């Protein structure tokens, strides 16, 4: 593992935290249909629990709450915040995924522009059972590992330049491309795609108990207090100061573009 990962990361990827109201729907979509690898649940205070799946190195965490299941801002540009998740899969899995979508009564995914026989990647858009925007990217260059090779997270932001500076200067990500939208920034096996959303559109951001949908990006690091000092020195804004989660971990939240929250966690 590289010794120079930003902010003391112990893994070269980001995790994504959802707030959801339909646990069985998560299991059907991400487990049965997409075929992600299930890892044990985590029990949370107040009768809540967290469903967890691995896709390649990335972990998806779904905090199941009793909130209203309606998601405001249906279109990708209808709101600011974490707006989409791209799952990158080998082409050999496309037919089985599409057939399982049909079995569960979901419509066929919408082919996105740029899908031609001459490209190495074909992309399709759909929504999970709670209306979260999912993109499936099938790569023809077959990986040796049949699991997902990487994930991309889509941010709708009001200022592409300021958001890009935040990702590079505060989080230490690398610019992949900014010639056209979405702009892309990478960190190891993960990428963040940015596109412009008018400031008049609402920001759907917050802690999982405050909203439904994709609420947090998570970085697993060695030392939260060292990361805090580094973030502050780079001009980052602390949303929630470090605190202990029982005897398991210490966590902290910082505020990114348009109020998007980013969690840092380290084992105690």
RAQUITA-V144759 format. One record per backbone hydrogen bond with DSSP energy under -1.0 kcal/mol. CO is the residue of the C=O (numbers start at 1). NH is the residue of the N-H. E is the energy in kcal/mol with one decimal. If there is no record, write none. Layout:
co	nh	e
CO	NH	E
CO	NH	E
This chain:
co	nh	e
5	8	-1.3
6	9	-1.7
8	222	-1.5
11	13	-1.5
12	189	-3.0
15	218	-2.8
16	61	-2.8
17	215	-1.9
17	216	-1.7
18	63	-2.7
19	213	-2.9
20	65	-3.2
22	26	-1.7
23	27	-2.1
24	28	-2.2
25	29	-2.4
26	30	-2.4
27	32	-2.1
28	33	-2.3
29	34	-2.6
30	36	-2.6
37	54	-3.1
42	50	-2.7
48	44	-2.5
49	64	-2.7
50	42	-1.8
51	62	-3.1
52	39	-2.2
53	60	-3.0
54	37	-1.9
55	58	-1.4
58	55	-3.0
59	16	-1.7
60	53	-2.3
61	18	-3.4
62	51	-2.8
63	20	-2.5
75	78	-1.4
80	204	-2.6
81	156	-2.7
84	154	-2.8
85	135	-2.7
86	152	-1.9
87	137	-2.8
88	149	-1.2
89	139	-2.6
90	93	-2.2
91	94	-1.8
93	97	-2.1
94	98	-2.7
95	99	-2.1
96	100	-1.9
97	101	-2.0
98	102	-1.7
99	103	-1.8
100	104	-1.9
101	106	-2.4
102	105	-1.6
110	125	-2.8
112	115	-1.1
116	119	-1.4
120	140	-2.9
122	138	-2.9
123	112	-2.5
124	136	-2.9
125	110	-3.0
126	134	-2.8
128	131	-1.7
132	128	-1.8
133	85	-1.8
134	126	-2.5
135	87	-3.0
136	124	-2.2
137	89	-3.2
138	122	-2.1
139	91	-2.5
140	142	-1.4
150	88	-1.8
151	191	-1.3
152	86	-3.3
153	193	-2.9
154	83	-3.0
154	84	-1.3
155	195	-1.9
156	81	-2.2
157	197	-2.7
159	163	-2.3
160	164	-2.3
161	165	-2.3
162	166	-2.0
163	167	-2.3
164	168	-2.2
165	169	-3.4
166	170	-2.0
166	171	-1.6
167	173	-2.8
174	186	-3.1
177	184	-2.9
183	194	-3.1
184	176	-3.2
184	177	-1.6
185	192	-3.1
186	174	-2.8
187	190	-2.4
190	187	-2.6
191	153	-2.7
192	185	-2.5
193	155	-3.5
194	183	-2.3
195	157	-2.7
198	201	-1.8
202	80	-3.1
203	205	-1.3
207	210	-2.5
213	19	-2.8
216	17	-2.9
217	263	-3.3
218	15	-2.6
219	265	-2.4
220	10	-2.1
223	227	-2.0
224	228	-2.5
225	229	-2.0
226	230	-2.0
227	231	-2.8
228	232	-2.6
229	233	-2.0
230	234	-1.1
231	236	-2.8
232	235	-1.6
237	255	-2.8
240	253	-1.9
243	251	-2.6
245	248	-2.1
245	249	-1.2
248	268	-2.0
249	245	-3.5
250	266	-2.1
251	243	-2.1
252	264	-3.0
253	239	-2.1
253	240	-2.2
254	262	-2.4
256	259	-1.6
257	260	-2.1
260	256	-4.0
261	217	-1.3
262	254	-2.7
263	219	-2.9
264	252	-1.9
265	221	-2.6
266	250	-2.6
